[in-house]
Amino acid sequence: MRTEALNLPARDAARFLNERMPAGLFGGVGVAENRVAWRLSPEPFWLSPITLAAIERLGTDLLLFYRALASLYQRSARGNAPAFIAEYLDRGKPDWVIRLGRQNRFKADIPGVIRPDLILTEAGFSASELDSVPGGMGFVGAMAEAYDALGYETIGGVDGMPSGLAAMLAATSGLERPTAAIVVSQESNGYRAELTWLSDAIRARGLGETFVCRPEDIVFTEEALFLRLPGGEERKIEILYRNFELFDLLNVAKSDLIVYAASHRRVKVSPPLKAHLEEKMCFALFQHPLLAKLWKAEIGDEVYGRLMTLFPRTWVLDPRPLPPQAAIHGLTAAGEPVNDWMQLAPLGKSERDYVVKPSGFSELAWGSRGVKVANDLPRDEWGKVLREGLASFDKTPYILQRFHKGKRVKVPYYETKTDDIAILDGRVRLCPYYFAAGEGVKLGGILATVAPADKRLIHGMADAIMGPCAIREDGY
């Protein structure tokens, strides 16, 4: 086997990539003799032109979706749309978080970086969730640079991630070359290395003055926020990119000063301080039959139809009893309409293609934490997961979501134990990174994560192949 780019033997290509890859970008892990902590393929993950076209179109669809979600939430909070929209999205959040997200000065703000998790299936792909505070931006950028040196042209190219984030920061701040602080909290410290790579790449390309810092490095005055650089110099921050979740806000040093500065227009913050936009239950609200006309009025019939196909069927695990004549829309158990969630408990493994996971605003709601795959569990454990999810409704709502199994793919990788190329039989998750800039979005790159076929959840792990995507006629 030889690569198509420099015509190197695949084993030599993998060794070349290993040497070019900065150590420690994935979860802060890296060792001298093997600079990457995941399986490395000697070539990018190949996508067909048809798949790429669908992913490129999806970016605009998701931008419209976020705008509609922000609009419907505000309308619901004001009493101009069904009250249950805001009631669901505010569930489990303290009053100060709700008040912060409802401020008029933030009402039109949406996440500047949009990353769906797309499971490649036999029928296309399914978006298991959306992430508006995603990891991996610098990781994908660094890998694109390494594969480019090998001779491959990846989707987005070597400038895709730096230029995409720089364009978003400029558009959000309203400045051509803003001074931006990427604030990494202790909770998200594993992303510091890759974000440092990304901020360095932005400055090296002359796209803006972007720096990674700790919350403790922020200096507050009544007029502005400033960033204290290592040499003692202070720079006025014009836009702050928060690489921390809102559930952790009170544990972030100087978060009260950041919130004050944002609320008084001293600094722009992205993603916005709006916890309701980070709820996985938004899929369930999108699919609610009583809201279909509202969604269509916001985004149009065509986009609505595409997203209904993209989002897996999702329900909020709401424990409140239904009247006898009612049923949960679109949910059946053993062929019967469901009126009580516990009707799902006796189902056999083959009948429960579901996952249960916290919706948001929880330390369990990111990085596949808290996710339970129903048909992996013994029946007693499955019933326990349902009961615990229902019991948590007032504090941390959970969702029930249809599980779509990924299609099988075969991808070459470098096996360090044998110093040779092996083939992984796996399933793939595609993570495109869209950057909102003005009225549109820019696709900066696509991360492919190929996990062994026997793994139920696809995420970054030592046994997975992780790499950028490229386009080829015979791709997936």
C-alpha positions, 0 to 999 in steps of 0.5 A: 500500500502506498499513499497517493500524495508523495508516493511513499509507502503507507508505513513511511507516510504514517511515520512522517505524520507522526513526526510532524504532529505536535505532541499533546494536542489530543487531551494533553497526551503525548509521548516522545516515541509516539507523538499521538495518543490515537491511531494514525491513518497514513491518509485522510478520511475520504468523503465523496463530493455528494457527501461534502456538498450535503455537509456544506449546505448543512452549515447554513441550515444549522445557522438558521436553526440557531437563529430560530431557536433564539427567537422562539425562546425569547418569544416564549419568554415574552408570552408570544409563543407557547410557554412550554418552550422557555419552561423546558429550556430553563428547567434546572437552571438558577434564576441568575442564569435565566436572567442573563440569557434573556437580556435584550442586548444578547437576544440576537446572539448565537454561537459563533462556532457550530459543530454537529456530531454526524454519524455516517449511516447507510442512509446518509448521516444523523446528527446525534447532537450539536456542540457550541463550545467544541473542542478540536479546532486546533487539533484539526488545524494541526493535523491538516497542516501535517497531512498537507506536508505529506501532499494531501489537500484536506477539506478547509486546507491548512488555513481553514481553522485559523482563518475560520475562527479569525473571521468569526471573531472579527464578525462578532466583534465588528472589528477587522483585527480584534484583540481576542482572548480565548479563556480556558478554565481549569475544567477545560484545561485539556484543550489548552494545547490545541487552542494555543496552537490555533491562536499562534496560527492566527497571529502568524497569519496576520489575522488578528491578535488572539491569545489563550489565557486563564481566567486569572489573567483577565484584568478588570476596569470599569471601562474594559477587560484587559489581558495580562500577557506573560511579559507584563504587557496588558492588552484591551480585550475586544472579544472573549471566546469562552472555552468553558461551559456555563454550568461551570461558570461560578467555578471560573475565576473572575466570571462575575467580572466577565459577565458584568463587562459583557452585560455593560457592552465592555466586551463581546463574548462568544459563545453568548452567555445563553444556556438555553442554546446549549440544550440537547432537548432542542431537537425534541422541541424542533420535532414537537408537532404543535411547533411545526408552523412556528419553526417553518415560519422561521426557517422555511419548509425546505430547511425544516424538512432537511433538519427533520431528517437529520435530527434523530427522534428525541423526547424530553423525559418529563415525569408529569403524568398524562391524561388517559386519552393522551400518548407521547407523540411518535413513541411506541413500545411493543407496537403500542402508543406510550402513555407512561415512560416506564412502558419502555422498561420491559422491552428487550434489547432488540427493541430499544434502539435508544440512548438516554443522556442529560440535556445540558447545564450539567457536568455530565452533559459533555464528552459522552459523559452521562450517555447510556445506550439502552440496548447495551444494558441489562433490563433491570439497569435499563429500567433504573436509567429511565427512573433516574432520568425521570427523577432528575427532571427538575434539576437536570432534564434528560432526553431519550433519543433514537440510536442510529448505528453507523455504517461500517467503514474500513480505514488503514492505520499505523499499528505501532506494535507491529510497525506496519499498516493494519485495517480498522473495521469501524464506524465513523463520526464526522465533525464539521466545524462551521464558523459564523461570519456575517450572514453565512458560515465558513466550513473550516475543516472536518474531523473524522473519528473512526471507532472500532465497530464493537464500540457503541459510542464514537468519540476520541479514544486511544483505539480510534483513528482520528484525522482530517477529511479530504474529497475523492470520487470513491469516498464515503 
